[in-house]
Amino acid sequence: MKKTTYRLLSLAGLLTIILAVMPACKNYLDVKPKDVLLPDQVYKDKYDADAAIKGIYGKLVNLADKYIVLNELRADLMDVTSNADINLRQLNLHDVKAGNPWADPRPFYALINDCNDALNNFDLMLKSYKLSENDYAQRYSDIITLRSWLYLQLVIQYGEVPYITEPIEKVEDVAALKDSVYPVLNIEQMVDTLLNVMQNVPYMDRYSDPTLRTIIDGYDTRVMFIDKLFFMGDLYLWKGNYDQACVYYKTLMDRDIGSDNFNSYKIASGDVYTLTRYNSGYIRYYWQDERSALNHWPLMFSADPSTEYYDEMIWVLYFHRSYPPANPFIDLFSLDYGSYYLKPAESAIEKWDVQVQQNDFPNDFRGNTGSYMLENDKPVITKYTMNYSDQDLFDKSGKWFLKRAGGLHLRYAEAANRTGHHKIAYALINNGIRANYPAPDTVLDITYYERTNEPFPFDFDARMATGTEIPVGIRGLYHRNIGIRGRVYLKNVDDSVTSDSTTYIENMVVNEDAFELAFEGERWADLVRIALRRNDPAFLADRVYDKLKKGGYPEAEQVRAKLMDRNNWFLPLESK
């Protein structure tokens, strides 16, 4: 295995050789089959450790459709079509029965088991000097963060789950594990446990080792591994420690990723005609001409990786055209080339349609022609399938977008608002820092303007001296920040009455989450987190009810009544 080139995207062969034969079974060493590799034959050096890591991430790709369906269909932005089977309909109506494959927790636990096995062997490799301390720190930190992320996803879906940190014999009956020696943790307990684990992670940056920070089959691995800073921010957001959440989010927002740092993770401005940066709007001087509209926002999901791409994307996994699995979203969403099981909810379409642009035109660039398109008068989710066409039906490649800058700014805004920094949150959601902290027209010295004048993590410097202004030539790190809504040429949300209200701003964040992150697997967690924070089941129940009511479901009232009980938010922990 040493120094062999492994394919991150080709899971089946890699896992068969490496993960399936490792000591995940406690009685495995009782026999020595001659056609498999034993642990002492596999984990010999860091190249073997890297192969295991790549295999784990390759296996993670197989969870993409389950992750998106569970987090979106159970919430308020996605609906089923008439083509959907009973299993998808159960999820949509929160009436999941035993045997529903979408609700099967075993794929998550199988991957957790692989993580546990790898972590155990990394420890052994460190003790036997097969891994240096630096090599160990990078690899161990990555996999334990991924395992923690998997547990957070599980507990958000199931409410309480067994927490297992050692390789076990099998995960065929997850429900039975609740009666075993392993602790069963609810959301609050899981967040505390994961925070305790993550606070001891020895390495918080991206991989620096060139064996993992490399190019594989044409894909740059810089965004393929989970971002630890983002995940730490998420954990503290769930915990309710909003100051610490802001620390981690802001550290990531400030990170210099090697391109123009005024743009990276900054939601930066740019001329929509000559420089996109994924901004949308109208050709200069033709703002009242609908024909001059340029919607560059969806390019982040379809264009080939570029400087702008890496300024936006933080965690992405890829479906390669030559290796399994194929892009599962083609079958789920595509009208012409798939089964078209799922579509945008009517309630979500209505909310996009009533947004108002800066030229007073209606609609949101992130709605029709952004996150979905009308094809033969049917709404089709296109975020994951824009590049698939009849030009090459065999090319079922694609991307799974897990974390990006738009979501980072929204998460920071949610946390900052809860610390009392309403104005900063408002600025990041709407038209940016500089526009919301302006210098008076008569002021030439902008030293203390166009910036928040707050200590870290609330220090945003958007100064940009022009003409005779001083300090001459100053360019603050956030001087190009244009805001989430500003990037798509929308008017600001009205703040004339209650812009200092925590609840008002938080509702604004939730609404913007829907417009910006629709169908990306964030929505169910958003609704659960804020409903728990407010101790208000109606926050979640009303949004699901609105989707079902506008979708014409007679069960809408019944589902709302059911979701008014927190215990009914979660899936049954059954695997058969």
Helices and strands as residue ranges (DSSP letters): H 11-17, G 28-30, H 39-42, H 46-60, G 61-63, H 64-73, E 78-80, H 86-92, G 101-103, H 106-127, H 133-158, E 160-162, H 174-177, E 184-186, H 187-198, E 215-216, E 219-220, G 221-223, H 228-239, H 242-254, E 280-282, G 290-292, E 293-295, H 299-302, H 307-312, E 313-319, H 329-333, E 342-344, H 346-353, E 372-375, E 378-381, E 398-404, H 405-418, H 422-429, H 433-436, G 486-488, H 502-517, H 523-534, H 537-550, H 556-563, G 566-569
